């Protein structure tokens, strides 16, 4: 709490946010972030909610720090209303290239704008725009909720199952279709193709239901890690930052004994 009070004091009484240079990430950091994350990026001593930024592997993903700055996390407040897209990009780029970090790919203001809009806070249903709400205080790549206003149509797609990955294996075996990650990627590619046939894309998906069969290699338990490895190739990426709401179920079986994954989605798009 002391860090939060210090940050707010700085924001309200020392340096007006509008006075910060749009492209000066170090200035933003020294003014706002340093009181909790320290001048050397080592984090507030003894405060687990203000972690070290120095040599932080989580910064390898450029999307993660942007979302944390926008929405906050644990004891860190949201700076969504205090920092514009240019300042968020600047401070993230500074942190990712300082304190022993050397992540070369840069975040642009346009990247921040996409994420700011992707979680719904920059749009409103009353303005006729679809609104995506992220999970508060979490970087887990699904949405808490989606608001679909009038003027949008929803499209319900049937479940998609994986394609054969190895035709030399028996057609009713798991080996013919691959492990959970392989099947997830195959299924999502199939969904992507179906969406394209309807002049839609993965960015239009607002809801997903996933059915997983217990993986024989996981002692009959669903391979959730394998699902996420495939899922994150299509959602929450720099190229496609939009996320859906999602539920995951373990089921006893699907129509083919070799299938471990079936996914169905709902998409929403503005009526033309």
C-alpha positions, -999 to +999 in steps of 0.1 A: +000+000+000+029+024+007+040+020-030+005+028-042+002+059-020+036+071-032+027+066-069-006+085-064+012+113-046+036+116-075+008+115-101-013+140-084+011+165-070+046+164-085+047+158-122+015+161-143+012+131-166+005+155-196+040+169-189+058+137-196+075+134-230+055+109-251+087+090-262+107+092-230+102+058-214+129+064-188+112+096-177+079+077-172+096+050-153+116+073-130+084+093-123+058+066-118+073+031-116+106+036-097+090+041-063+078+004-063+102-013-087+132+006-075+158+026-095+177-006-104+146-025-113+151-049-084+116-044-070+104-032-036+123-052-009+100-077+009+070-068-013+061-098-035+035-078-054+062-054-067+085-079-084+120-073-098+119-062-135+157-068-138+164-099-160+127-108-158+119-136-183+082-127-183+091-095-202+101-117-232+064-113-243+059-077-252+021-081-247+024-091-210+040-058-197+016-037-218-014-055-203+000-051-168+005-014-172-030-010-186-049-031-161-026-035-131-019-067-113-020-078-077-011-046-057-002-026-088-028-001-099-041+004-134-025+032-154-050+029-183-065+064-176-032+080-167-009+070-196-017+073-233-007+047-259+026+065-266+037+066-230+027+030-223+048+019-253+077+041-242+079+028-207+075-009-217+102-005-243+125+011-217+119-017-192+124-044-218+158-030-228+171-020-193+181-037-160+198-065-178+169-071-202+176-071-239+144-078-258+148-062-292+113-063-305+097-029-298+061-022-288+044+005-308+016+029-298-005+010-323+002-023-304-010-007-272-041+007-289-050-028-301-047-042-266-065-013-250-094-019-273-092-057-271-102-057-235-131-033-240-120-004-219-115+019-248-149+011-264-185+010-251-216-010-261-236+022-260-214+035-289-223+004-309-190-014-304-182-049-292-167-048-258-142-073-245-135-075-207-103-090-195-100-110-163-093-084-136-057-085-123-048-115-145-027-121-176-044-154-184-053-153-221-091-156-220-118-129-214-140-125-184-169-114-206-179-100-240-207-075-247-223-077-281-244-046-289-271-042-314-258-039-349-237-071-346-246-106-358-234-137-340-223-168-359-223-202-342-198-227-357-201-265-352-174-283-334-142-291-353-121-322-348-084-328-358-071-339-392-049-370-396-013-361-388+002-395-396-016-416-422+007-446-415-010-452-381-044-469-376-071-443-383-088-448-349-056-443-329-043-413-310-010-418-329-028-410-362-038-376-349-010-366-325-009-354-289-031-327-275-010-298-287-008-312-322-046-318-323-054-284-309-033-267-336-050-289-362-085-280-349-078-243-347-065-243-382-097-260-392-118-233-374-097-206-391-105-221-425-142-223-417-142-187-405-124-176-437-152-193-457-176-170-439-154-139-445-145-139-408-112-144-389-100-156-355-102-120-343-140-122-345-142-152-321-159-142-289-167-176-273-150-210-273-159-244-258-132-270-257-138-307-252-107-327-242-103-365-238-079-377-212-045-381-228-031-417-224+004-401-219-011-381-190-025-411-171-059-403-185-060-367-174-066-339-199-034-323-212-043-287-204-007-275-209-008-290-244-041-272-251-027-239-240+005-244-261-017-247-292-042-221-282-017-193-277-004-197-312-038-182-324-050-159-296-034-131-276-005-128-301+010-096-313-006-102-347-040-113-333-044-099-298-081-105-294-092-132-269-125-151-265-144-162-234-137-199-230-147-231-211-128-263-211-143-297-203-128-332-199-150-358-216-149-395-216-146-398-254-153-383-288-167-399-320-133-413-330-112-430-303-081-412-317-095-377-312-084-359-280-098-324-289-130-309-303-136-272-302-166-251-311-167-213-313-191-184-316-180-153-336-195-118-338-191-092-365-207-059-373-236-062-398-227-046-431 
